[in-house]
Amino acid sequence: MIPKSKSDHPDLGAASIVISGGHGMKNGEHLVSLETLAEKIGDAVVGASLALVDAGFVPNDLQAGQMGKVVASDLYTA
């Protein structure tokens, strides 16, 4: 599952590939599919929308977008 502390995951703002989930993930259990994909790619970091941060599924340092981290990755998928 996605770590709850900042030091347990790579920096979202410095990632070359970001796989981001949002409100459609419904609950924290569905984030496992994003983590699995990120692991298979190897150089990817999982990000999240405000909805997932507010729901407590991920820490706020994984939030990408207007209210979160600026992401300048080579590939961003949501």
Secondary structure, 3 states (H helix, E strand, C coil): CCCCCHHHCCCHHHCCEEEEECHHHCCHHHHHHHHHHHHHHCCEEEEECHHHHHCCCCCHHHEECCCCECCCCCEEEC
